[in-house]
Amino acid sequence: MKHHLATLGLAPLLLLQGLYVRRVTPRLPEPEGPRHGEAGQGAPLRLLIAGDSAAAGVGAQDQSEALAGHLVAALAGHFQLSWALEAKTGNTTAQALAHLEALPAQTFDVVVTSLGVNDLTGGVRLRDWLAQQAQLVDLLRDKFAARHVFLSALPPMHLFPALPQPLRWYFGARARRFNQHLGEWAPAQAGCRFLTPEFALDVTHMASDGFHPGPPAYAQWALHLAREIRGAHGA
């Protein structure tokens, strides 16, 4: 209740700060590099990475320095990988769903998602976002035959240098609430895991915009994911 009342009282300031951040934050491009390929040796593993600008690797210069590149490198010593990246800057969960629905049916053993920040900043209600996440998991299992779906948590937005206070506090509190509910829902779904990426968010690990991960953060995130994927597949 106190949080709700505080938010109502701060609403005009939060709106102004949100508009200001959108205007002054540099819009970094998605990195160059391949978005699908094959690598490694071992048991076959088909991997899909889907989602928003973090999944797309914004903050890195090349896909080799982004989440996809680091994750492929971390798994290539254990699996014969066939991988694809389907991600776009600005994607909400609904937009990612629409994009995946338009793709031809394929088979992926593992899907990693990164979604939620744009839903949160765009004012999507928690219950609507959770319903869309459920639709996403159903689509990945039904259309893409995904055996394992790894849902990445929203990052700790209360630490983002690009966000002034109290907007940083507000987004951080909402991100924690989104994570709490998704983390409670995911374990009850077959083959679905909720993962909190393990990476530092100091200035040396973040991109120049103060909003996206930088290559060191992507590397740590990928190593965490790779450990979980290997564990799920007994490698």
Buried (B, 14 or more C-beta within 10 A) or exposed (E): EEEEEBBEEBEEBBEEBBEEBEEEBEEBEBBEBBBEBEBBEBEEBBBBBBBBBBBBBBBBBEBBBBBBBBBBBBBBEBBBBBBBBBBBBEBBBBBBBEBBEEEEEEEBBBBBBBBBBBBBBEEBEBEEBBEBBBBBBEBBBEBBEBBBBBBBBBBBBBEBEBBBEBBBBBBBBBBBBBBEBBBEBBEEBEBBBBBBBEBEBEEEBBBEBBBBBBBBBBBBBBBBBBEBBBEBBEB
